[in-house]
Amino acid sequence: MQQLFNFFIKNKTFVLFLLLFSYALSLTIQSHEYHRSKFLNSSNQITGSIYGTFHGITQYFNLKKENQILLEENSRLKMTVFEKENVVPVDTLLEYKYELQPSLVYKNSYALPNNYLTLNKGDSDGIEEDYGVITSNGIVGIIDETSKNYSRVLSILNTNSRVNVKLKKTNYFGTLSWDGKSPEITQLKDIQDLVKLSIGDTIVTSGYSSTFPPNIPVGTVESFRLNETEDLYIIDVKLFNNMRNLEHVYIIKNTDINELRALTISNE
């Protein structure tokens, strides 16, 4: 306290000047509308900038939590769409039901002949082999291995990958595979040469497996040609997904998969 008094006594002239200057400034602002408006605008701009900075910092630290909330909400919405759009023939006597679980991509390859992804979900999250993986744009691959906390995905950019898909316009179906070349283009095979094709036709999942629901986007027809025997098409499909840039994905769980597996075993 004594040091504070000594400071004011030592700098009394300067302190008096500040007090008088502040008083004169306040009188000027109060007596002139122009100065008052300028002062208020400047004050609002400064405080607004400060609040904006703090809000940005708060949003940054809450971003992870907000992203998780958005992913979970998207999962619920997509699940509703799958359940409404999925139409199963009555003679199967089975009703497919799907659950979606958001996940993060920890590792992704796309430039090798056989590419894989690593996700941050595993056995402890109820993830099993043969579960499909998608994004909001389209299919990514199929889980082929799991551990306690992680799972490996056989990417559609893998020469061993086989996914049953169809032409959305005509419902003709075939097998989606990859020739190991461009990460943007896969190949659809087994489509008869009698089928009418057009560049830009949409390719979607067929639903004829327990992995993917029907009508999940895949890509569009980029080009097509006949095979060596000239009775089947080889169709180049431009993928909707950017396989080089995958971060947030959804794991699809078919809740009837164990029953379907049991039926498959009994029929063998």
N, C-alpha and C positions, 0 to 999 in steps of 0.2 A: 504493500500500500504506500509506504514512504517513497518508494522508487517512482510510483505513478505520480505522486504529488511533485516530486522533483522534476519529472519530465514536463509537466504542465508549466511549472514555474520557469524552467529553463527555456521553454518554447512558447511562452505566453503570447508573444507578438504574432507568431504564426497561427496559433490556435484561435486568437481573436480575429485574425484575417479570415480563417475558414468559416467561423461563425457568422461574421458579417457578410461574407460572400454567399453563404448558403441562404441567409435571410433575404438578401437582395435578389437572389435567383428565384426564391419562392414567390416573392412579390411580383417579379416580372412574369412568371408563369401564370399566376393567378389573375393578373390584370390584363393579360393579352390572350385572347382565344387561340390565336395562331400558335403561340409558344406552348400553350397548355396542350393543344392537340398533338404537336410534335413530340413533346415530352412523353405523353401517354403512349403514342405509337412506338417510340423508341423503347419505352419500358416494356410494353407488351411483346415487342419483337425479341428482346433479350430474354424475358422470362419464358416466352414460348420456345425459344431455342434451347434453353436449359431443360425444360420439361421434355422437349423432343429428344434431346440427347439421353436423358435418363430413361425415357420410354423405350428408346432403341436398345439401350443396354439391357433393360429388363426383358424385352422381347427376345434378345439374343440368348439370354440364359434360360428362357422358358421355351425356346424353339424346339428342343428335343421332346419336351413333354407335349407341346401342341402338335408336333408331327405325329406322335404316337396316337393321340386322340383322333386326328384326321384319318390315319390309316385304319384304326378300328372302326370308325364311322363308315369309311368306304367299304370295309369288309362286310358290314351289316347290309349296306345298300346293294352291293354286288350279290350277296347271298339271296336277297329277296328277288333280284332279277333272275338268277339262275333257277330258283324254285318255280317262278312263274313261267319262264320260257321253256323249261325242260319238259318235253312231251315224250313219254315212253310208251311203246306199243303195249296194248292191254294184254297180249298173250304172254308177256314176260312175267306178269303178276308181281312186278317189283316197282316200287316207287323210289327213284334215286333222290337222295337228299345230300346237299353239299354244305360244308362249312369252310369259311375262309379265315386264314390266320396271317396277319401281316408279318413280314420278316425283312431283315436287312441283308444285303449282299456284302459279304466280307471279302470275297475274292471272285474274280471273273476273268476267264480267258476266252478269246475269240479268234486268235490268229493261228491256232494249232489245228491239226487234222481232227483231233478229239478234244473238245473243250468241255470244261466243267465250271460250275459255280459253287461257292461255299456260302451257306446261309447260317444265321445266328439262332436257329431253332433246331431242336433235336428230339431225342427220345423223351426227355423230361417235359417237353411241350406237347407230347402226343403225336409227334411226326413219325411217319412210317415210310418205307419204300413204296414206290409206285404212286405217290401223291404228285399231282400236277402242280406246276408253278407258272404263274402268269403275272403280268402287270396290267395297268389300266388300258394299255394299248394292244396287248395280245399275249400269246403263249411264249414261255421261256424254255421250259424243259420238264423233265420228270426226275424226281428224287430217286437215286439208286443206292445210296448208302446213308446211314445215320449213326451218330454217336450220342452221348448223353446230352450235349448242348449244341451240336452242330449237325448239319446235313449236307450231303453233296448232291448236286443236281447235274444230271446228264443233259447238257445243253442241246437245243435243236441244231446248234452249230457243232454237231458231233457226227462223224460218219457212221456211227453205230445207232444213231437216233432214228426211231420210226414212230410217226404219229398219224393216226387216222383222221383225215380231214375231208372236206367236201367243197364243191362249188356252191356258193350260197344261192345262186340264181336257179340252178337246175337240180341240186341235191345229189349230183353224181359224186361218188366218193373214191378216194384213192389214198396213197401213202405219201406222207411228207418225209423227205430225207434230205441230206446235204452232200454236195459233191466235194466239199473241202476247199472251195475257192473263195468266193466273196462272202463276207459276214453279213451282207445285206440281202443275199439271194439264196433261197433254198429251192428244192425241186419237188414237184408233185408228179407222181407216176401212177400207172395203172388206170388212167382215164381212157376209155375207148375212143377210137378215131372218129366215131359217128357223133360224138358230143360236140355241140356247137360252142366254140370258145370265142371270147373277145378280150383284147387287151384292156386291163383295168377291172376285170371281173374279180369279185371278192372271194377270198378263201377263208373258211371258218372250220372249227372242229366239228366232226360229224356226230359226236356223242355215242358212237358205237364202241365205247370202251368204258371202263370204270374210272379212268384217270381224269378226263376232261368232260365237263358238261358240253352239250351241243352249242354251236353258234358263238364260241369264243373266237374273237378276231385272230387271224393269222397274217394275212397280207393280200396282195393283189397280183393278178396275172401280169407279168412283165413281158414274157414272150413264150412261144411254144413251138414244138417241132415233133415230128414222128420219130419213134425209135427205129432200131435197125430192121425189125420185121414189118414196120410201117402199119401196125395195127393198134398201137397205143401211143398216147401223147407223153412227151416229157415237157412239163410246164415249169418255167422259171417263175418263182413266186417272190416278189419284193416284200420283205417283212415290214409289218407296221412298227414293230419294236426296233429301237436302236440298240442292238446287242452289245455295242461298245460302251454304252453308258447306262448301266443298270445299278440302281441303288435300293429302291423300295420295291418289293415284290409281294405277292400273295400266294400262300400255299393252299391248295384245294384239297380238302378232305372229303371223300365220299363216305358218308356214315354207314352205307350198306356194303362197303368194300369187302368185309370179311364174309358176308353172306354170298356175295358174288364169287369170291375166291373159292368158297366151298362148293358152289355149283359147278365152277370150272373144273375143279379136281374130280368131282363125281362124274363128270361127262367124259373124262379122259380114259 
